[in-house]
Amino acid sequence: MTKRLFSGMTDPGLLRSTNQDDFYLDPQGRFFIVADGMGGHAGGQEASRLATEAIRECLEAEWALDQPTPKLLHKALLQANRAIINDQVKHPERADMGTTAVVLAFRDGDLNPWCAHVGDSRLYHLHGPKLQQVTEDHTWIARAVREGELTPDQSRTHPWRHVLSQCLGREDLSRIDVQQISVQPGDRLLLCSDGLTEELSDALVTSHLKSIRACANATKALIQSAKQRGGRDNITVIIVALVSERESAIAGEIETGFIEP
């Protein structure tokens, strides 16, 4: 039998006076959310909070209804987009606020989890020694690399690398990516804001995920490592580990929570 162990943490980093990231861990381990806000201190904080709250409320209210998971996730992100826009109307001083969002959902009846995202907060999948970036950034730079205008090496230091092509909080939102992920016991899934990936290479992220068994310890280690390498942005990390009941007992670890599907 496979268990899901999980842990999440956010940190303002070393240079920001406030934390505009937000995250949510469903106590039952059904779904997980990371959001990275923008638009000034108050705006960014409010946008990520509104998005996380709207997504959570939609998923909790409609989780048991007979509808496909992709449709539910798409609806949740649309509701988050509308919640931010409605707040912009009420508070014109926050008219420029927006947020990214990445959601991972393990729904009854689905053997493998689903992911939905807007923006450049990411989902990674560690299977054996290989770390794969599951989500594709909705940024100008990702498009330029995809179309051959820039190389991956050039993109890492390009001044436009943080320019989003899609985010929540826009009337012209036109892209919500939803996909299913094939997983196996022993795999790990990482949701994070770009405050982590801006500082750490894939190789270093992989090393932490492989070498530190307990999710809570790995989460803390990733954030600390990002801070040691600059910590220029807010950093949010959620780790979900798929382990056998025997492996969980051997590890003797205490996580934020676990469930047995």
GUFI-950350 format. One record per residue: residue in three letters; x, y, z negated of N, C-alpha, C in turn. Coordinates in steps of 0.02 Angstrom, whole numbers, padded with zeros to 5 digits, always signed. Layout:
BEGIN
AlaXYZXYZXYZ ...
This chain:
BEGIN
Met+00042-00060+00000+00000+00000+00000+00044+00062+00000 Thr+00026+00111+00040+00065+00173+00046+00036+00228+00001 Lys+00080+00262-00033+00060+00320-00073+00087+00384-00041 Arg+00054+00438-00055+00078+00503-00034+00100+00542-00096 Leu+00162+00558-00099+00189+00600-00152+00201+00669-00123 Phe+00191+00721-00161+00199+00788-00132+00218+00839-00185 Ser+00250+00892-00161+00269+00947-00204+00275+01010-00162 Gly+00262+01068-00191+00267+01131-00155+00294+01186-00200 Met+00326+01235-00169+00356+01289-00207+00366+01349-00161 Thr+00361+01409-00188+00376+01470-00151+00421+01514-00192 Asp+00463+01554-00157+00512+01597-00190+00518+01661-00149 Pro+00523+01719-00182+00527+01782-00143+00593+01790-00106 Gly+00644+01748-00122+00709+01758-00091+00748+01811-00128 Leu+00803+01833-00099+00849+01878-00134+00841+01951-00115 Leu+00809+01965-00058+00807+02034-00034+00737+02066-00036 Arg+00685+02026-00039+00617+02053-00038+00591+02066-00108 Ser+00559+02123-00118+00532+02139-00184+00467+02104-00199 Thr+00432+02081-00146+00369+02045-00155+00371+01981-00114 Asn+00324+01937-00128+00319+01874-00091+00255+01876-00050 Gln+00262+01878+00016+00204+01880+00061+00185+01811+00087 Asp+00220+01759+00062+00200+01690+00078+00146+01667+00030 Asp+00109+01617+00052+00061+01583+00009+00059+01510+00029 Phe+00037+01467-00017+00031+01396+00000-00022+01364-00044 Tyr-00043+01304-00023-00093+01268-00062-00081+01193-00055 Leu-00085+01159-00113-00081+01086-00116-00148+01061-00141 Asp-00184+01025-00099-00247+00995-00122-00231+00944-00176 Pro-00262+00949-00235-00247+00903-00290-00255+00830-00271 Gln-00300+00816-00224-00311+00747-00202-00264+00726-00145 Gly-00220+00772-00125-00173+00756-00072-00204+00749-00003 Arg-00263+00780+00007-00296+00775+00072-00267+00823+00124 Phe-00249+00883+00102-00223+00933+00149-00175+00981+00114 Phe-00134+01013+00156-00081+01058+00131-00077+01118+00178 Ile-00064+01177+00149-00065+01239+00188-00004+01282+00170 Val+00028+01311+00221+00079+01363+00212+00060+01422+00256 Ala+00063+01483+00228+00049+01544+00265+00102+01596+00250 Asp+00122+01632+00301+00175+01683+00295+00147+01749+00321 Gly+00132+01795+00274+00099+01857+00293+00146+01911+00317 Met+00116+01960+00351+00154+02017+00377+00109+02078+00377 Gly+00140+02137+00381+00100+02199+00384+00106+02241+00321 Gly+00167+02246+00294+00176+02284+00233+00165+02241+00172 His+00190+02265+00115+00187+02225+00053+00116+02203+00036 Ala+00070+02251+00029+00002+02233+00011-00033+02195+00067 Gly-00022+02217+00129-00055+02185+00186-00034+02113+00195 Gly+00032+02100+00194+00056+02033+00204+00033+01985+00149 Gln+00036+02008+00088+00013+01966+00032-00061+01950+00039 Glu-00101+02000+00057-00173+01990+00062-00190+01945+00121 Ala-00155+01953+00177-00170+01912+00236-00157+01838+00223 Ser-00100+01823+00193-00084+01753+00180-00131+01723+00128 Arg-00149+01764+00078-00196+01740+00027-00264+01727+00057 Leu-00289+01773+00098-00354+01765+00130-00355+01703+00175 Ala-00302+01694+00212-00299+01636+00258-00300+01571+00220 Thr-00258+01566+00169-00255+01504+00129-00322+01490+00097 Glu-00354+01541+00070-00419+01533+00037-00473+01512+00086 Ala-00474+01544+00145-00526+01528+00194-00518+01458+00222 Ile-00456+01438+00235-00443+01370+00260-00463+01319+00208 Arg-00442+01331+00146-00459+01285+00092-00535+01278+00084 Glu-00570+01333+00083-00642+01332+00072-00677+01295+00129 Cys-00656+01305+00190-00687+01272+00247-00674+01196+00244 Leu-00613+01177+00231-00597+01106+00229-00633+01071+00172 Glu-00636+01103+00114-00670+01072+00057-00745+01065+00071 Ala-00775+01116+00101-00847+01116+00113-00868+01065+00166 Glu-00825+01053+00215-00846+01012+00272-00806+00947+00279 Trp-00765+00932+00229-00721+00873+00233-00760+00808+00245 Ala-00817+00801+00211-00854+00738+00214-00904+00735+00272 Leu-00910+00790+00309-00957+00791+00365-00931+00749+00423 Asp-00976+00724+00463-00958+00682+00519-00938+00725+00579 Gln-00875+00746+00581-00849+00784+00636-00775+00767+00645 Pro-00749+00770+00706-00679+00754+00718-00633+00802+00679 Thr-00578+00775+00656-00530+00816+00618-00504+00875+00658 Pro-00487+00867+00723-00464+00926+00761-00515+00982+00761 Lys-00578+00965+00768-00631+01016+00768-00634+01051+00700 Leu-00627+01013+00646-00629+01042+00579-00571+01089+00568 Leu-00511+01069+00587-00452+01111+00577-00456+01174+00619 His-00479+01167+00681-00487+01226+00724-00536+01275+00694 Lys-00591+01249+00668-00641+01292+00636-00613+01327+00575 Ala-00573+01291+00535-00544+01320+00474-00498+01378+00490 Leu-00458+01371+00543-00413+01426+00561-00451+01484+00592 Leu-00503+01470+00629-00545+01525+00655-00578+01564+00598 Gln-00601+01528+00547-00631+01562+00490-00580+01604+00452 Ala-00518+01580+00449-00465+01619+00417-00452+01682+00458 Asn-00451+01676+00523-00440+01734+00567-00495+01785+00555 Arg-00557+01763+00551-00613+01808+00542-00612+01841+00473 Ala-00591+01803+00422-00588+01831+00354-00538+01889+00351 Ile-00482+01882+00386-00432+01936+00387-00458+01996+00425 Ile-00489+01984+00482-00516+02040+00522-00569+02077+00482 Asn-00613+02042+00448-00665+02075+00408-00634+02118+00354 Asp-00579+02094+00324-00545+02133+00272-00512+02195+00302 Gln-00486+02189+00363-00456+02246+00397-00507+02302+00407 Val-00568+02283+00424-00621+02332+00435-00638+02368+00369 Lys-00640+02331+00314-00655+02360+00249-00598+02402+00222 His-00537+02384+00240-00478+02418+00214-00433+02438+00272 Pro-00446+02495+00303-00407+02516+00362-00332+02522+00348 Glu-00314+02532+00285-00242+02537+00269-00207+02470+00280 Arg-00245+02416+00288-00216+02350+00301-00231+02327+00372 Ala-00244+02374+00417-00266+02356+00485-00214+02316+00524 Asp-00151+02323+00507-00098+02289+00544-00079+02221+00514 Met-00112+02201+00460-00090+02140+00427-00109+02078+00468 Gly-00071+02026+00459-00084+01962+00491-00044+01908+00455 Thr-00051+01847+00478-00015+01793+00446-00008+01733+00493 Thr+00044+01695+00482+00050+01629+00513+00011+01579+00470 Ala+00002+01519+00495-00026+01466+00453-00008+01399+00485 Val+00009+01351+00442+00018+01282+00464-00018+01238+00413 Val-00058+01191+00439-00100+01148+00397-00087+01075+00415 Leu-00080+01033+00364-00073+00961+00373-00131+00927+00337 Ala-00166+00882+00372-00225+00851+00343-00224+00775+00352 Phe-00235+00739+00296-00243+00667+00295-00316+00652+00282 Arg-00354+00640+00334-00426+00632+00327-00446+00559+00330 Asp-00495+00539+00290-00520+00471+00291-00540+00451+00361 Gly-00519+00392+00380-00535+00368+00447-00480+00381+00497 Asp-00434+00427+00483-00376+00440+00526-00316+00403+00498 Leu-00287+00358+00536-00229+00321+00512-00168+00367+00505 Asn-00166+00418+00547-00109+00465+00547-00135+00536+00536 Pro-00094+00579+00505-00117+00646+00489-00122+00691+00551 Trp-00160+00745+00542-00167+00796+00593-00134+00861+00569 Cys-00109+00900+00617-00079+00964+00601-00110+01018+00645 Ala-00122+01077+00616-00144+01135+00654-00101+01194+00634 His-00084+01237+00683-00043+01295+00664-00053+01353+00712 Val-00038+01412+00685-00035+01474+00723+00027+01512+00698 Gly+00069+01535+00743+00128+01573+00722+00191+01531+00720 Asp+00237+01548+00675+00302+01514+00673+00317+01479+00607 Ser+00268+01472+00563+00277+01426+00507+00274+01355+00536 Arg+00315+01310+00510+00328+01248+00545+00309+01185+00506 Leu+00300+01131+00544+00296+01063+00516+00353+01023+00547 Tyr+00391+00989+00503+00443+00943+00524+00425+00872+00502 His+00450+00823+00539+00438+00752+00525+00506+00717+00522 Leu+00522+00689+00464+00582+00649+00456+00564+00576+00460 His+00590+00542+00511+00579+00470+00520+00647+00437+00527 Gly+00666+00397+00477+00733+00369+00476+00784+00426+00472 Pro+00835+00425+00516+00885+00479+00514+00866+00540+00556 Lys+00810+00537+00591+00792+00589+00639+00741+00638+00612 Leu+00758+00703+00616+00713+00757+00597+00686+00789+00661 Gln+00620+00791+00667+00588+00820+00726+00545+00879+00706 Gln+00552+00934+00742+00507+00991+00733+00443+00975+00771 Val+00388+00966+00735+00325+00946+00765+00291+01005+00798 Thr+00289+01062+00765+00255+01121+00790+00300+01161+00838 Glu+00269+01196+00883+00304+01240+00929+00289+01312+00909 Asp+00342+01351+00895+00332+01420+00872+00293+01461+00923 His+00246+01499+00899+00210+01547+00941+00247+01614+00937 Thr+00304+01617+00971+00346+01676+00971+00370+01691+01042 Trp+00390+01753+01051+00419+01773+01115+00481+01732+01130 Ile+00522+01721+01079+00585+01686+01090+00575+01613+01109 Ala+00526+01580+01079+00512+01510+01096+00491+01504+01169 Arg+00450+01551+01192+00430+01551+01263+00490+01562+01308 Ala+00535+01608+01289+00594+01622+01330+00640+01561+01335 Val+00647+01524+01281+00688+01463+01282+00653+01410+01325 Arg+00589+01402+01316+00551+01352+01353+00554+01364+01428 Glu+00555+01427+01448+00556+01444+01519+00626+01455+01546 Gly+00677+01442+01505+00745+01445+01528+00776+01514+01531 Glu+00743+01563+01502+00770+01631+01502+00826+01639+01451 Leu+00825+01599+01398+00876+01601+01346+00894+01529+01328 Thr+00954+01520+01303+00974+01454+01277+00955+01451+01203 Pro+00949+01390+01175+00935+01384+01103+00986+01421+01060 Asp+01050+01419+01079+01101+01454+01040+01089+01529+01042 Gln+01071+01556+01099+01057+01628+01104+00997+01647+01062 Ser+00948+01603+01059+00886+01619+01023+00897+01627+00948 Arg+00947+01593+00921+00958+01594+00848+00978+01662+00821 Thr+01007+01704+00863+01029+01770+00840+00996+01827+00879 His+00949+01811+00922+00917+01863+00962+00876+01910+00918 Pro+00880+01976+00929+00843+02023+00886+00768+02017+00890 Trp+00741+01984+00941+00669+01976+00948+00644+01908+00924 Arg+00686+01871+00888+00668+01802+00871+00608+01797+00823 His+00590+01852+00791+00534+01850+00744+00470+01879+00773 Val+00471+01899+00836+00412+01930+00867+00361+01875+00884 Leu+00303+01877+00851+00252+01826+00860+00209+01841+00922 Ser+00190+01788+00958+00143+01795+01013+00072+01779+00990 Gln+00066+01745+00933+00000+01729+00904+00005+01732+00828 Cys-00046+01759+00796-00051+01756+00723-00124+01764+00704 Leu-00140+01745+00643-00208+01755+00617-00217+01828+00598 Gly-00278+01854+00611-00291+01924+00596-00296+01966+00660 Arg-00311+01933+00717-00314+01968+00781-00377+01947+00819 Glu-00411+01996+00847-00470+01982+00888-00453+01942+00950 Asp-00391+01950+00975-00371+01916+01036-00336+01850+01023 Leu-00346+01820+00964-00317+01754+00950-00341+01705+01004 Ser-00293+01675+01039-00312+01632+01095-00281+01562+01091 Arg-00240+01550+01039-00207+01485+01037-00203+01459+00966 Ile-00234+01402+00955-00227+01364+00893-00206+01294+00914 Asp-00146+01274+00897-00121+01208+00916-00141+01156+00864 Val-00172+01102+00887-00192+01046+00843-00165+00982+00873 Gln-00132+00942+00832-00104+00879+00857-00102+00827+00801 Gln-00101+00764+00822-00095+00708+00774-00024+00683+00773 Ile-00001+00660+00714+00067+00638+00705+00067+00564+00685 Ser+00108+00525+00717+00114+00454+00700+00167+00447+00645 Val+00147+00418+00588+00193+00413+00531+00196+00341+00506 Gln+00248+00327+00467+00259+00261+00438+00283+00269+00367 Pro+00275+00217+00325+00303+00221+00258+00378+00236+00261 Gly+00400+00279+00216+00470+00301+00216+00479+00369+00249 Asp+00430+00391+00287+00434+00456+00320+00423+00513+00270 Arg+00448+00572+00289+00435+00633+00251+00412+00687+00298 Leu+00366+00728+00274+00340+00784+00312+00355+00848+00274 Leu+00379+00898+00310+00399+00962+00280+00361+01019+00312 Leu+00323+01056+00272+00292+01118+00295+00332+01175+00265 Cys+00345+01228+00305+00386+01282+00279+00375+01347+00317 Ser+00390+01402+00283+00392+01467+00316+00461+01478+00346 Asp+00468+01529+00389+00532+01538+00423+00587+01564+00377 Gly+00570+01580+00315+00622+01598+00267+00669+01540+00253 Leu+00645+01479+00263+00688+01420+00255+00729+01408+00318 Thr+00696+01405+00375+00730+01386+00437+00776+01441+00463 Glu+00766+01502+00442+00811+01556+00462+00880+01547+00430 Glu+00882+01514+00373+00945+01507+00336+00978+01438+00344 Leu+00937+01386+00354+00963+01317+00353+00958+01285+00422 Ser+01011+01250+00442+01011+01211+00503+00969+01149+00494 Asp+00949+01119+00550+00911+01056+00547+00953+01002+00511 Ala+01018+01002+00523+01062+00952+00492+01061+00958+00416 Leu+01061+01019+00391+01061+01029+00318+00993+01011+00289 Val+00940+01029+00323+00873+01010+00300+00867+00934+00297 Thr+00891+00901+00349+00889+00828+00351+00928+00798+00293 Ser+00986+00825+00278+01028+00800+00224+00992+00804+00157 His+00959+00859+00144+00922+00866+00081+00864+00817+00077 Leu+00826+00810+00132+00768+00766+00131+00788+00693+00123 Lys+00845+00674+00152+00867+00604+00148+00900+00587+00082 Ser+00936+00635+00052+00978+00619-00006+00943+00630-00072 Ile+00888+00668-00074+00853+00682-00137+00785+00649-00135 Arg+00776+00598-00177+00716+00556-00173+00654+00593-00197 Ala+00656+00624-00255+00596+00656-00283+00577+00718-00243 Cys+00514+00723-00223+00492+00780-00183+00504+00847-00219 Ala+00489+00849-00284+00497+00912-00321+00570+00934-00321 Asn+00616+00887-00330+00687+00904-00330+00711+00925-00261 Ala+00686+00891-00209+00706+00909-00141+00679+00978-00122 Thr+00618+00993-00144+00589+01059-00131+00632+01114-00162 Lys+00650+01105-00225+00691+01155-00260+00760+01161-00227 Ala+00789+01104-00207+00855+01106-00177+00855+01143-00110 Leu+00803+01133-00070+00799+01168-00006+00794+01244-00017 Ile+00752+01265-00064+00745+01336-00076+00809+01365-00104 Gln+00841+01331-00150+00904+01355-00178+00958+01360-00124 Ser+00960+01311-00080+01009+01311-00026+00997+01370+00021 Ala+00934+01385+00036+00919+01443+00079+00939+01508+00045 Lys+00930+01512-00020+00950+01573-00056+01026+01580-00058 Gln+01061+01525-00064+01134+01527-00065+01162+01550+00002 Arg+01124+01542+00055+01146+01561+00122+01117+01628+00144 Gly+01090+01665+00098+01066+01732+00113+00999+01749+00082 Gly+00952+01703+00085+00886+01715+00056+00855+01780+00078 Arg+00859+01794+00144+00838+01860+00168+00762+01869+00173 Asp+00726+01814+00168+00653+01818+00174+00621+01776+00119 Asn+00556+01782+00111+00520+01737+00066+00527+01665+00092 Ile+00528+01618+00046+00541+01548+00064+00486+01505+00033 Thr+00451+01467+00075+00400+01421+00050+00410+01352+00080 Val+00406+01301+00037+00419+01232+00057+00366+01186+00026 Ile+00338+01142+00067+00298+01086+00043+00328+01022+00073 Ile+00338+00972+00031+00362+00907+00054+00309+00854+00038 Val+00293+00813+00087+00247+00757+00079+00286+00694+00097 Ala+00291+00648+00049+00328+00585+00060+00279+00527+00063 Leu+00288+00484+00112+00248+00424+00119+00290+00365+00094 Val+00271+00337+00038+00311+00284+00008+00268+00225-00013 Ser+00299+00167-00018+00263+00109-00043+00254+00115-00118 Glu+00206+00079-00144+00194+00080-00217+00256+00057-00254 Arg+00291+00007-00227+00352-00018-00259+00407+00035-00260 Glu+00416+00070-00204+00467+00122-00200+00452+00178-00249 Ser+00388+00195-00257+00369+00247-00304+00386+00227-00375 Ala+00374+00164-00392+00388+00140-00460+00462+00139-00473 Ile+00502+00118-00423+00574+00116-00432+00603+00186-00442 Ala+00576+00234-00403+00601+00302-00408+00588+00332-00476 Gly+00531+00313-00506+00514+00340-00571+00503+00415-00570 Glu+00482+00441-00512+00477+00513-00505+00408+00539-00525 Ile+00406+00600-00547+00343+00633-00564+00333+00689-00515 Glu+00280+00684-00475+00267+00734-00424+00207+00776-00443 Thr+00192+00825-00400+00133+00865-00410+00070+00822-00411 Gly+00070+00768-00372+00013+00724-00371+00024+00669-00320 Phe-00017+00619-00321-00015+00567-00270-00083+00535-00265 Ile-00094+00504-00207-00156+00467-00197-00139+00403-00160 Glu-00185+00357-00162-00179+00296-00123-00234+00298-00071 Pro-00216+00303-00006-00268+00306+00046-00309+00242+00046 
